[in-house]
Amino acid sequence: MSDAQAGASFVLVVEDEPTIQALIARTLRQHAFQARIALRRDEVLALAGDEACAAVLLDLGLPDDDGMDIARALRERSDVPILMLTGRAAVRERVSGLEAGADDYIVKPFDSEELVARLRAVLRRKPRVERRRPRAVAIRLGAGQLDLATREFAGPSGSEKLTEQELRLLRAMVDNDGPLARASAYGLVFGRKWEPTDRSLDVHVANLRRKLKAALGGRDPIATLRGKGYELSASASLETEDGG
Ligand code: CA
């Protein structure tokens, strides 16, 4: 995903089967939807919590997780439209999925036109504007504050301009419950899967840490938890346009 697309609304695709995932992504693009892909539960919940997430296409048969549980977890947090993807024979599954809070389901294999029609119907029934929460305008971190529009982080010892990736990284750490795992960070910050040889996250964390420390006057607000990921050690909160 390019920086220019970062603020655009997107459909979150939770589907592990590569051919179906590719078909969905292509179909969405052809119909002018942005697609973002996530498979891990923490990533799905974080991305679905983003106000730019228009809907979630959720496969019930995931290798490492239960789509039904994810649907319930999503529903506890928001009323983002959920369109489930289920196997042909699983009638019981479809009923359970609807009970878990999905808005509609689509049976595999499906036609791309049907997918778009179902998605549009769900979006019409639950237009985003009705569930829009106050927009975040700033992140307070320790004694400093980041302006989300200008990406300027101002602290007692000075001001530093963050890159788009550094901003997303900090936002992901603020939004995440508990440490931000490496694999999740790749999905949230770069929109791609983590490969063990990929060191770009370390570079962005180091740069972000250096800037925050400089503005805060030497205190390191990012804790590295071995084998778990990154966590903010300073108090952090979002400030919204309505003053919340
Ligand atoms: Ca699957």
Boltz pocket constraint, residues with backbone or C-beta under 6 A from the ligand:
constraints:
  - pocket:
      binder: B
      contacts: [[A, 15], [A, 16], [A, 17], [A, 59], [A, 60], [A, 61], [A, 62], [A, 63]]
      max_distance: 6.0
